Amino acid sequence: MHFEKQQYQETCVANIVQVLEACDVRNNDFSNLQQAISHLWQELGYTQFKTTDKKRLDVLMETGTGKTFTYLKTIFELHKQFGKKKFIIVLPRTAIKLGVIQNIKLADKYFFNEYKKHLKYIDYPKDGLGKIQHDFLHTDDLCVLITTNSAFNSEKNKINQTNEKIAQPHLTHESFKEHSIWSKIKDKQPIIFIDEPHLLKGTETQKGLDKLDNCLQIRFGATFPSDPKDAAHHLSNVVYSLDSISAFRQYLVKGITVHTLNNESEQSDLKLIFIESNKNAFMVVYDINGVVFCFFRRDRFQTCPFDI
């Protein structure tokens, strides 16, 4: 399959690398992360987002613009720039997981030509704990663990169960301790990619991820939680933004349906920002409780119908 470099994807990856250059990624020290994000915002003119002290970066990327390819490229670039070899991709559904694996297979030759590296992947739980132990824990290969949240968000999951065969190498027989695979994964200090973050905000999922609290998270999504009850999961620490309007302006999407404007049961502060139409298309941009949404639909044509 033929792949072409897209400048917006290259920019996204470059922004991530720029922020992390201010940190000691090799030693897993991200204490300068918040300051580095603020410096990036000054260059980009971002004023609409917030920063937090979390070890987390957010990428806002509209559906259909290649976010899976973009975070796969990010994995290769973080390996090249900082020597990181272990990564995790967390997904909300098995069908999405299979799509990511298919993307890895299709792009394997492209990325090898670019980076001279193949990316090993572990499809968990299908591939089992043994493959995690060998490929992720006991080899020095570039490797990504691809899993759904349901595979680790319960103490009953096999990956969370202690196993007497998993011992820390430096411990003597007398000081032998039991460990779970999940706890040993933490020791490898992987970088975690979270796809579809609005679907991965459950309490049990968060508990599972909190066990890897020393790890950097990079969330990629077109939609992020906005409910006040989910404040900890709100969009923040943004390093790249390609929202609905930006994607439309760059002719990257044909149509977007993001939100139903209102119904009788909703109590929202709704503000109409922009509306325009012609015989071929119409577009509406509106604000609900401080969050901007875009809705448009158009027939098939090559040029943008609106001067926006």
Disulfide bonds with the S-S distance in Angstrom:
none
